Amino acid sequence: MDRVFFILYTLTISLIYTIAIPILYLLSKIREKYRESIPARFFLKNNPPLSPNGVWFHSCSFGEARAIYPILDKLPTQILRVTTTTETGFRAVSKMVPNESRYLPFEPLLIRWITPQKVLVVVEAEFWYLLFALVKMKGGKTLLINARISDNSFHKYHRVRWLYRVIFKYIDEVYAQSEIDKSRLEKLGAKNITVIGNIKLANIPSATKKLSKPKALLICAGSTHEGEEELILNAFIKLREVEPNSKLAIVPRHPERFNRVSQIVRDVANEYHYSYHNYSDNEAFNSDIVVVNVLGELVNIYAISDIVILGGAFFPIGGHNASEAAQFGCKIISGIYYFNQRDIFNTIEGITIIDKDELSKTLIEHKSLKSSKIVDRTDINPILKSIKKEL
């Protein structure tokens, strides 16, 4: 049965790939964010196979790639192999493993691309059937770590649970974020599940440099998404009516939105006679509003912020990691849609969770907010022990 499924699945996904080739080619030409990843993932441009007999980590994007740093640090560099699917993720992993970093090819291309590895470690919810199946067929051990199933995803996955039951046949061990995730994973067919918490709490990124804090209330809008900048700017305008010296730093989540957010801020600043600048032009926070249009500075800015408005949760996106701000005791405000960060939020005291319509009022009354505090951490030793058994 598995052999029949393998053949049918491979034929189906290969057909989809063939049909999509013109669209993929066009996207790689017109969308900046795909100009490197699509040619690498779908056409294997500058994307040779990994060296064999190593420990292969696969993560999707920047946040997941950064989360595995503590595990990579505990293993010999010469055995590490890493893949990712996004350009920001690739930049993150290639810093740690420059010679063995790749984009993960699309599934049908994996058949000829994959080399035998001792262990495959996949982060969170990257459920690629051929990835797990081919590694197992070549004698490798397979781990799914930081596994989570959000409320929305579970309903979708459960409708096609027959597919996930096949996938989980090829996953030897699962390390879940919470008991809720464990229960959902079991219903999808997962086995050998251990709950260890979110690995993003194992080694929270610290500040890499000391920035100068302005002599004013500094609000950092971190990892913002489409629609959130306008929401936050409107709240900031109302705050300025009562605290005219307050300042705002906006850090968009995705680099391709930097220019768009700069334009939004420019329009607001001109209308209300605020000063503003882009962080790439000046790292000082001497303007009323600063657009942080570079990567890798968010933690440094959290370190000098009084209030953090955490993006990704004012609309149904799923939220972002609050621990990076909580380590500095910032007052944190989040929207209600933090479903992808549920486990991390449960380990932090003092996060103020509100509906988007309450943001202005909450910001004006910021003196009543509690400072955040991390009350629990995660132990990655069970993962390391499992990996080292194969070395």
VEXKE-833998 format. One record per residue (C-alpha): chain; x, y, z negated; residue in one letter; residue number from 1. Coordinates in steps of 0.2 Angstrom, whole numbers, padded with zeros to 4 digits. Layout:
// residues N
{baza 'A',{X,Y,Z},'A',NUM} ...
***
This chain:
// residues 391
{baza 'A',{0000,0000,0000},'M',1} {baza 'A',{0014,0012,-0005},'D',2} {baza 'A',{0023,0009,0012},'R',3} {baza 'A',{0007,0012,0022},'V',4} {baza 'A',{0004,0028,0012},'F',5} {baza 'A',{0022,0034,0015},'F',6} {baza 'A',{0020,0032,0033},'I',7} {baza 'A',{0003,0040,0034},'L',8} {baza 'A',{0008,0055,0023},'Y',9} {baza 'A',{0024,0057,0033},'T',10} {baza 'A',{0015,0057,0050},'L',11} {baza 'A',{0002,0069,0043},'T',12} {baza 'A',{0014,0082,0036},'I',13} {baza 'A',{0025,0081,0052},'S',14} {baza 'A',{0010,0085,0062},'L',15} {baza 'A',{0006,0100,0051},'I',16} {baza 'A',{0024,0105,0052},'Y',17} {baza 'A',{0024,0104,0071},'T',18} {baza 'A',{0008,0114,0073},'I',19} {baza 'A',{0015,0128,0061},'A',20} {baza 'A',{0032,0130,0070},'I',21} {baza 'A',{0027,0145,0080},'P',22} {baza 'A',{0019,0154,0065},'I',23} {baza 'A',{0034,0150,0054},'L',24} {baza 'A',{0046,0157,0068},'Y',25} {baza 'A',{0036,0173,0069},'L',26} {baza 'A',{0035,0176,0050},'L',27} {baza 'A',{0054,0174,0049},'S',28} {baza 'A',{0055,0188,0062},'K',29} {baza 'A',{0043,0200,0055},'I',30} {baza 'A',{0043,0198,0036},'R',31} {baza 'A',{0059,0203,0027},'E',32} {baza 'A',{0056,0191,0012},'K',33} {baza 'A',{0056,0176,0024},'Y',34} {baza 'A',{0071,0180,0035},'R',35} {baza 'A',{0083,0169,0026},'E',36} {baza 'A',{0072,0156,0018},'S',37} {baza 'A',{0061,0151,0033},'I',38} {baza 'A',{0075,0147,0045},'P',39} {baza 'A',{0084,0137,0031},'A',40} {baza 'A',{0069,0128,0024},'R',41} {baza 'A',{0060,0124,0041},'F',42} {baza 'A',{0074,0124,0054},'F',43} {baza 'A',{0089,0119,0042},'L',44} {baza 'A',{0099,0134,0048},'K',45} {baza 'A',{0115,0136,0037},'N',46} {baza 'A',{0107,0123,0026},'N',47} {baza 'A',{0117,0107,0025},'P',48} {baza 'A',{0113,0092,0014},'P',49} {baza 'A',{0119,0092,-0004},'L',50} {baza 'A',{0135,0082,-0009},'S',51} {baza 'A',{0130,0065,-0015},'P',52} {baza 'A',{0130,0057,-0032},'N',53} {baza 'A',{0126,0072,-0043},'G',54} {baza 'A',{0112,0079,-0054},'V',55} {baza 'A',{0100,0089,-0043},'W',56} {baza 'A',{0090,0103,-0050},'F',57} {baza 'A',{0075,0110,-0040},'H',58} {baza 'A',{0066,0125,-0045},'S',59} {baza 'A',{0054,0136,-0035},'C',60} {baza 'A',{0058,0155,-0039},'S',61} {baza 'A',{0068,0167,-0049},'F',62} {baza 'A',{0060,0164,-0066},'G',63} {baza 'A',{0061,0145,-0065},'E',64} {baza 'A',{0079,0146,-0058},'A',65} {baza 'A',{0084,0157,-0073},'R',66} {baza 'A',{0075,0145,-0085},'A',67} {baza 'A',{0087,0131,-0081},'I',68} {baza 'A',{0103,0140,-0084},'Y',69} {baza 'A',{0105,0133,-0102},'P',70} {baza 'A',{0104,0116,-0095},'I',71} {baza 'A',{0116,0119,-0081},'L',72} {baza 'A',{0128,0126,-0094},'D',73} {baza 'A',{0129,0110,-0104},'K',74} {baza 'A',{0133,0099,-0089},'L',75} {baza 'A',{0150,0097,-0079},'P',76} {baza 'A',{0150,0110,-0064},'T',77} {baza 'A',{0156,0097,-0052},'Q',78} {baza 'A',{0140,0086,-0053},'I',79} {baza 'A',{0128,0100,-0051},'L',80} {baza 'A',{0117,0102,-0036},'R',81} {baza 'A',{0103,0115,-0035},'V',82} {baza 'A',{0089,0119,-0023},'T',83} {baza 'A',{0075,0132,-0023},'T',84} {baza 'A',{0061,0139,-0011},'T',85} {baza 'A',{0062,0158,-0012},'T',86} {baza 'A',{0076,0170,-0008},'E',87} {baza 'A',{0076,0177,-0026},'T',88} {baza 'A',{0077,0160,-0033},'G',89} {baza 'A',{0091,0156,-0021},'F',90} {baza 'A',{0101,0171,-0027},'R',91} {baza 'A',{0098,0165,-0045},'A',92} {baza 'A',{0104,0148,-0043},'V',93} {baza 'A',{0119,0152,-0031},'S',94} {baza 'A',{0127,0162,-0045},'K',95} {baza 'A',{0128,0146,-0056},'M',96} {baza 'A',{0132,0134,-0043},'V',97} {baza 'A',{0139,0143,-0027},'P',98} {baza 'A',{0145,0128,-0017},'N',99} {baza 'A',{0130,0117,-0020},'E',100} {baza 'A',{0115,0128,-0019},'S',101} {baza 'A',{0103,0126,-0005},'R',102} {baza 'A',{0085,0130,0001},'Y',103} {baza 'A',{0074,0114,-0001},'L',104} {baza 'A',{0069,0109,0017},'P',105} {baza 'A',{0050,0106,0021},'F',106} {baza 'A',{0045,0088,0017},'E',107} {baza 'A',{0047,0079,0034},'P',108} {baza 'A',{0065,0086,0035},'L',109} {baza 'A',{0069,0078,0019},'L',110} {baza 'A',{0069,0061,0026},'I',111} {baza 'A',{0086,0064,0035},'R',112} {baza 'A',{0092,0078,0024},'W',113} {baza 'A',{0092,0070,0006},'I',114} {baza 'A',{0108,0061,0000},'T',115} {baza 'A',{0108,0049,-0014},'P',116} {baza 'A',{0109,0058,-0031},'Q',117} {baza 'A',{0110,0051,-0049},'K',118} {baza 'A',{0096,0062,-0056},'V',119} {baza 'A',{0083,0073,-0049},'L',120} {baza 'A',{0076,0087,-0061},'V',121} {baza 'A',{0061,0096,-0054},'V',122} {baza 'A',{0055,0112,-0064},'V',123} {baza 'A',{0036,0115,-0068},'E',124} {baza 'A',{0024,0111,-0054},'A',125} {baza 'A',{0034,0107,-0038},'E',126} {baza 'A',{0024,0091,-0034},'F',127} {baza 'A',{0032,0086,-0017},'W',128} {baza 'A',{0028,0068,-0014},'Y',129} {baza 'A',{0042,0065,-0002},'L',130} {baza 'A',{0055,0073,-0013},'L',131} {baza 'A',{0052,0061,-0027},'F',132} {baza 'A',{0049,0046,-0017},'A',133} {baza 'A',{0065,0048,-0006},'L',134} {baza 'A',{0076,0051,-0022},'V',135} {baza 'A',{0068,0035,-0030},'K',136} {baza 'A',{0071,0025,-0014},'M',137} {baza 'A',{0089,0030,-0014},'K',138} {baza 'A',{0091,0024,-0032},'G',139} {baza 'A',{0090,0041,-0042},'G',140} {baza 'A',{0081,0044,-0058},'K',141} {baza 'A',{0068,0057,-0057},'T',142} {baza 'A',{0063,0070,-0071},'L',143} {baza 'A',{0049,0083,-0071},'L',144} {baza 'A',{0053,0097,-0084},'I',145} {baza 'A',{0044,0112,-0091},'N',146} {baza 'A',{0029,0104,-0084},'A',147} {baza 'A',{0013,0113,-0085},'R',148} {baza 'A',{-0005,0113,-0077},'I',149} {baza 'A',{-0014,0129,-0078},'S',150} {baza 'A',{-0033,0130,-0081},'D',151} {baza 'A',{-0036,0135,-0062},'N',152} {baza 'A',{-0023,0122,-0055},'S',153} {baza 'A',{-0030,0107,-0065},'F',154} {baza 'A',{-0047,0108,-0057},'H',155} {baza 'A',{-0039,0109,-0040},'K',156} {baza 'A',{-0027,0095,-0044},'Y',157} {baza 'A',{-0041,0084,-0052},'H',158} {baza 'A',{-0051,0084,-0036},'R',159} {baza 'A',{-0037,0075,-0027},'V',160} {baza 'A',{-0030,0065,-0042},'R',161} {baza 'A',{-0028,0050,-0031},'W',162} {baza 'A',{-0013,0060,-0023},'L',163} {baza 'A',{-0005,0065,-0039},'Y',164} {baza 'A',{-0007,0047,-0046},'R',165} {baza 'A',{0004,0041,-0031},'V',166} {baza 'A',{0017,0055,-0034},'I',167} {baza 'A',{0018,0051,-0052},'F',168} {baza 'A',{0023,0033,-0048},'K',169} {baza 'A',{0039,0041,-0043},'Y',170} {baza 'A',{0042,0052,-0058},'I',171} {baza 'A',{0051,0043,-0072},'D',172} {baza 'A',{0050,0055,-0086},'E',173} {baza 'A',{0040,0071,-0089},'V',174} {baza 'A',{0044,0085,-0102},'Y',175} {baza 'A',{0029,0095,-0104},'A',176} {baza 'A',{0026,0113,-0111},'Q',177} {baza 'A',{0011,0109,-0123},'S',178} {baza 'A',{-0001,0096,-0129},'E',179} {baza 'A',{-0014,0103,-0117},'I',180} {baza 'A',{-0002,0101,-0102},'D',181} {baza 'A',{0002,0083,-0108},'K',182} {baza 'A',{-0017,0078,-0108},'S',183} {baza 'A',{-0019,0086,-0091},'R',184} {baza 'A',{-0004,0077,-0084},'L',185} {baza 'A',{-0010,0060,-0091},'E',186} {baza 'A',{-0026,0062,-0082},'K',187} {baza 'A',{-0017,0065,-0066},'L',188} {baza 'A',{-0007,0049,-0068},'G',189} {baza 'A',{0009,0055,-0077},'A',190} {baza 'A',{0018,0043,-0089},'K',191} {baza 'A',{0033,0044,-0102},'N',192} {baza 'A',{0028,0062,-0107},'I',193} {baza 'A',{0037,0071,-0120},'T',194} {baza 'A',{0031,0088,-0127},'V',195} {baza 'A',{0046,0100,-0130},'I',196} {baza 'A',{0039,0117,-0127},'G',197} {baza 'A',{0044,0130,-0113},'N',198} {baza 'A',{0062,0129,-0109},'I',199} {baza 'A',{0062,0148,-0105},'K',200} {baza 'A',{0063,0149,-0124},'L',201} {baza 'A',{0078,0138,-0125},'A',202} {baza 'A',{0090,0152,-0121},'N',203} {baza 'A',{0082,0169,-0118},'I',204} {baza 'A',{0092,0180,-0107},'P',205} {baza 'A',{0101,0194,-0117},'S',206} {baza 'A',{0105,0211,-0111},'A',207} {baza 'A',{0121,0212,-0100},'T',208} {baza 'A',{0124,0230,-0103},'K',209} {baza 'A',{0119,0244,-0114},'K',210} {baza 'A',{0109,0258,-0107},'L',211} {baza 'A',{0106,0275,-0114},'S',212} {baza 'A',{0089,0277,-0122},'K',213} {baza 'A',{0080,0293,-0119},'P',214} {baza 'A',{0075,0304,-0134},'K',215} {baza 'A',{0057,0300,-0131},'A',216} {baza 'A',{0044,0286,-0131},'L',217} {baza 'A',{0049,0274,-0117},'L',218} {baza 'A',{0037,0263,-0109},'I',219} {baza 'A',{0042,0249,-0098},'C',220} {baza 'A',{0030,0241,-0086},'A',221} {baza 'A',{0038,0225,-0082},'G',222} {baza 'A',{0036,0213,-0068},'S',223} {baza 'A',{0021,0222,-0060},'T',224} {baza 'A',{0010,0216,-0046},'H',225} {baza 'A',{-0001,0224,-0033},'E',226} {baza 'A',{-0014,0235,-0041},'G',227} {baza 'A',{-0006,0235,-0058},'E',228} {baza 'A',{0005,0251,-0055},'E',229} {baza 'A',{-0010,0262,-0052},'E',230} {baza 'A',{-0018,0255,-0067},'L',231} {baza 'A',{-0003,0258,-0078},'I',232} {baza 'A',{0000,0276,-0070},'L',233} {baza 'A',{-0018,0281,-0074},'N',234} {baza 'A',{-0015,0276,-0092},'A',235} {baza 'A',{0002,0285,-0093},'F',236} {baza 'A',{-0006,0301,-0086},'I',237} {baza 'A',{-0019,0300,-0101},'K',238} {baza 'A',{-0005,0297,-0113},'L',239} {baza 'A',{0005,0312,-0107},'R',240} {baza 'A',{-0009,0323,-0112},'E',241} {baza 'A',{-0006,0319,-0130},'V',242} {baza 'A',{0013,0314,-0129},'E',243} {baza 'A',{0020,0325,-0115},'P',244} {baza 'A',{0038,0319,-0118},'N',245} {baza 'A',{0034,0301,-0115},'S',246} {baza 'A',{0043,0292,-0101},'K',247} {baza 'A',{0038,0277,-0090},'L',248} {baza 'A',{0049,0264,-0081},'A',249} {baza 'A',{0041,0253,-0068},'I',250} {baza 'A',{0049,0237,-0063},'V',251} {baza 'A',{0040,0228,-0049},'P',252} {baza 'A',{0040,0209,-0049},'R',253} {baza 'A',{0044,0207,-0030},'H',254} {baza 'A',{0058,0217,-0021},'P',255} {baza 'A',{0048,0218,-0005},'E',256} {baza 'A',{0036,0230,-0015},'R',257} {baza 'A',{0050,0242,-0020},'F',258} {baza 'A',{0047,0255,-0007},'N',259} {baza 'A',{0028,0254,-0008},'R',260} {baza 'A',{0029,0257,-0027},'V',261} {baza 'A',{0041,0271,-0025},'S',262} {baza 'A',{0028,0279,-0013},'Q',263} {baza 'A',{0014,0277,-0026},'I',264} {baza 'A',{0024,0285,-0040},'V',265} {baza 'A',{0030,0299,-0028},'R',266} {baza 'A',{0011,0303,-0024},'D',267} {baza 'A',{0007,0303,-0043},'V',268} {baza 'A',{0022,0313,-0048},'A',269} {baza 'A',{0019,0326,-0035},'N',270} {baza 'A',{0000,0328,-0040},'E',271} {baza 'A',{0004,0329,-0059},'Y',272} {baza 'A',{0021,0338,-0057},'H',273} {baza 'A',{0031,0324,-0065},'Y',274} {baza 'A',{0049,0321,-0062},'S',275} {baza 'A',{0054,0304,-0054},'Y',276} {baza 'A',{0068,0294,-0046},'H',277} {baza 'A',{0073,0277,-0041},'N',278} {baza 'A',{0084,0267,-0053},'Y',279} {baza 'A',{0096,0263,-0038},'S',280} {baza 'A',{0100,0282,-0037},'D',281} {baza 'A',{0102,0285,-0055},'N',282} {baza 'A',{0102,0273,-0070},'E',283} {baza 'A',{0098,0287,-0083},'A',284} {baza 'A',{0080,0288,-0089},'F',285} {baza 'A',{0079,0307,-0088},'N',286} {baza 'A',{0064,0308,-0077},'S',287} {baza 'A',{0046,0306,-0082},'D',288} {baza 'A',{0045,0291,-0071},'I',289} {baza 'A',{0058,0279,-0065},'V',290} {baza 'A',{0055,0265,-0052},'V',291} {baza 'A',{0067,0251,-0055},'V',292} {baza 'A',{0071,0245,-0038},'N',293} {baza 'A',{0085,0233,-0041},'V',294} {baza 'A',{0085,0215,-0048},'L',295} {baza 'A',{0093,0209,-0064},'G',296} {baza 'A',{0090,0225,-0075},'E',297} {baza 'A',{0073,0221,-0083},'L',298} {baza 'A',{0081,0213,-0099},'V',299} {baza 'A',{0093,0228,-0101},'N',300} {baza 'A',{0078,0240,-0100},'I',301} {baza 'A',{0068,0230,-0112},'Y',302} {baza 'A',{0082,0232,-0125},'A',303} {baza 'A',{0079,0251,-0125},'I',304} {baza 'A',{0060,0251,-0123},'S',305} {baza 'A',{0047,0256,-0137},'D',306} {baza 'A',{0032,0248,-0128},'I',307} {baza 'A',{0032,0235,-0114},'V',308} {baza 'A',{0016,0233,-0103},'I',309} {baza 'A',{0019,0216,-0096},'L',310} {baza 'A',{0013,0214,-0078},'G',311} {baza 'A',{0005,0199,-0070},'G',312} {baza 'A',{-0009,0197,-0082},'A',313} {baza 'A',{-0021,0212,-0078},'F',314} {baza 'A',{-0027,0202,-0063},'F',315} {baza 'A',{-0028,0183,-0061},'P',316} {baza 'A',{-0010,0180,-0057},'I',317} {baza 'A',{-0005,0171,-0073},'G',318} {baza 'A',{0007,0182,-0083},'G',319} {baza 'A',{0025,0183,-0085},'H',320} {baza 'A',{0038,0178,-0099},'N',321} {baza 'A',{0035,0189,-0114},'A',322} {baza 'A',{0050,0182,-0124},'S',323} {baza 'A',{0063,0193,-0115},'E',324} {baza 'A',{0054,0208,-0122},'A',325} {baza 'A',{0049,0200,-0139},'A',326} {baza 'A',{0068,0197,-0143},'Q',327} {baza 'A',{0070,0216,-0145},'F',328} {baza 'A',{0054,0218,-0156},'G',329} {baza 'A',{0045,0228,-0143},'C',330} {baza 'A',{0027,0232,-0144},'K',331} {baza 'A',{0020,0221,-0130},'I',332} {baza 'A',{0003,0224,-0121},'I',333} {baza 'A',{-0003,0211,-0109},'S',334} {baza 'A',{-0019,0208,-0099},'G',335} {baza 'A',{-0030,0193,-0102},'I',336} {baza 'A',{-0024,0183,-0087},'Y',337} {baza 'A',{-0009,0175,-0095},'Y',338} {baza 'A',{-0014,0157,-0091},'F',339} {baza 'A',{0003,0152,-0084},'N',340} {baza 'A',{0012,0158,-0100},'Q',341} {baza 'A',{0001,0151,-0113},'R',342} {baza 'A',{0014,0141,-0122},'D',343} {baza 'A',{0026,0156,-0123},'I',344} {baza 'A',{0013,0168,-0129},'F',345} {baza 'A',{0008,0155,-0143},'N',346} {baza 'A',{0026,0156,-0150},'T',347} {baza 'A',{0026,0175,-0151},'I',348} {baza 'A',{0018,0186,-0164},'E',349} {baza 'A',{0012,0203,-0161},'G',350} {baza 'A',{0007,0203,-0142},'I',351} {baza 'A',{-0009,0214,-0139},'T',352} {baza 'A',{-0020,0206,-0126},'I',353} {baza 'A',{-0033,0218,-0118},'I',354} {baza 'A',{-0044,0219,-0103},'D',355} {baza 'A',{-0037,0231,-0090},'K',356} {baza 'A',{-0051,0244,-0094},'D',357} {baza 'A',{-0044,0246,-0112},'E',358} {baza 'A',{-0026,0250,-0107},'L',359} {baza 'A',{-0027,0269,-0108},'S',360} {baza 'A',{-0035,0268,-0125},'K',361} {baza 'A',{-0023,0255,-0131},'T',362} {baza 'A',{-0008,0265,-0125},'L',363} {baza 'A',{-0014,0281,-0133},'I',364} {baza 'A',{-0016,0272,-0150},'E',365} {baza 'A',{0001,0263,-0148},'H',366} {baza 'A',{0006,0268,-0166},'K',367} {baza 'A',{-0006,0255,-0173},'S',368} {baza 'A',{0002,0241,-0162},'L',369} {baza 'A',{0012,0228,-0170},'K',370} {baza 'A',{0030,0224,-0165},'S',371} {baza 'A',{0033,0207,-0157},'S',372} {baza 'A',{0042,0193,-0165},'K',373} {baza 'A',{0047,0176,-0158},'I',374} {baza 'A',{0042,0163,-0171},'V',375} {baza 'A',{0048,0146,-0162},'D',376} {baza 'A',{0061,0140,-0150},'R',377} {baza 'A',{0063,0125,-0138},'T',378} {baza 'A',{0074,0110,-0139},'D',379} {baza 'A',{0082,0105,-0123},'I',380} {baza 'A',{0092,0091,-0130},'N',381} {baza 'A',{0080,0077,-0125},'P',382} {baza 'A',{0082,0082,-0107},'I',383} {baza 'A',{0101,0083,-0108},'L',384} {baza 'A',{0101,0066,-0116},'K',385} {baza 'A',{0091,0058,-0102},'S',386} {baza 'A',{0102,0066,-0089},'I',387} {baza 'A',{0118,0060,-0097},'K',388} {baza 'A',{0112,0042,-0098},'K',389} {baza 'A',{0115,0042,-0079},'E',390} {baza 'A',{0132,0049,-0079},'L',391} 
***
